[in-house]
Amino acid sequence: MTESQKARTAQDSADVVILGAGPAGLVLGNLLLAAGIDCAILERAAREHVQTRARAGYLAEHTVRLLDRHGLAGGLRRRGQEHGVCEFRTESDRFRLDYRLLGRGEQHTVYPQHELVTDLLAQYLAGGGRIRFETGAVAVRDADGTQPVVDVRDADGRPSRWAARYVAGCDGRHGAARRSIPDGAVRRHHRDHGVTWLGLLAEAPPSLDAVGYAIHPRGFAGHMARSPEVTRYYLQVARGTAPDAWSEDRIWDELALRLRAADHGPLERGPISRRTVVDLESDVLEPLRHGSLFLAGDAASLISPSAAKGANLAVLEAELLAGGLTAALRHADPAPLDRYSAQCLAYIWRAQEFSHWMIRLLHADPAGSGSDSLFQDRLRHSRIEMLRTSRTQQDWFAENYVGL
């Protein structure tokens, strides 16, 4: 470390201050560190929480290749499970799509996000990266200039501040980065899809060797393997349902009903270790920049979990942002940084479109009623039939399901 870097460390400053230690923030931190860029990560939660919070676990091939390219894929290469089959269950039948054999012939790697975060954090620290846990960003000030400042509070409520040349907001949709952008500086696109899921983590082995999507008159149910011992399930519930409103017996009985276990085989049951309620929403900011403040991950855009795009977008955005920041700081070339927002938004809107298509495929229109509801239901039935019978539709699905 140079003397100037040591001085900046003592003064709580860095060339790039990163808010948030999720996949976007940690990939960005590792890439900047490897490029010799002085950076620091500020994370409001404790380290244990960061390394154990359950999130999505389906990584697309382009994400695995990206992480591999930068030497960040060691853990997922050793422990990740390759996966490439979807099974759809409807009132009339069930059908499977082996999407590894469709579209571009790509598949997912199942690797729980908290394990990826643990790997990325270990590598960042091993490389000498700076991170402050239990340090919550309160606001980003003076971002419209060249010397932004981040106001923070530690776990005991003591205030301090970090000076930076650039700030990377990777702290989620409710984080300080978004809150700090003045009204009118960016445009927000938001859609509430009117659908709510009860997300469940069960200490039980997977019940089928595929991602399961069940379309049922009582609502959607989903089955997604996480590991040989843990399975994630989703149940569509009424808006406003509390996470603990349903007993375990009721949950398992409802999952069995909607997944049609009586017809297709019983579910492997086990204790439910975690519950969350997810209101399916889409949210995008344009542009993903305000002066010296840049957004990535959920701070840039929120996407429903129906298409497994969130973590994949976050990693891609982190690589693009790292390239732009490195060009600006090491080579005095602002062009890649100026292109960052437009590049990311092209990928984000394509992912949003596919996610919206999946939501309409899996759920009845919550706003429909009477003849309109019946019309929407018939359209949904037609989509399912096209997916079941049309190779062209199947190739389109496979390309968009895995790719960005």
ABEGO torsion letter per residue (X at the ends): XBAAAAAAAAAGBBABBBBEABAAAAAAAAAAAAAGBBBBBBBABBAAAAAABBBBABBBAAAAAAAAAAGAAAAAAAABBBBABBBBBBAABBBBBBAAABEAGBBBBBBBAAAAAAAAAAAAAAAGBBBBBGBBBABBBGAABABBBBBBBBAAGBBBBBBBABBBBAAEAABAAAAABBBGABBBBBBBAGBBBBBBBBBBBBABABBBBBBBAAEBBBBBBABAABBBBBBBBBBGBBAAABBAAAAAAAAAAAAGAAAAEBBBBBBBABBBBBBBBBBBBOBABBEABBBBEAAABBBBAAAGAAAAAAAAAAAAAAAAAAAAAAAGBAAAAAAAAAAAAAAAAAAAAAAAAAAAAABBBAABBEAAAAAAAAAAAAAAAAAAABAAAAAAAAAAAABX
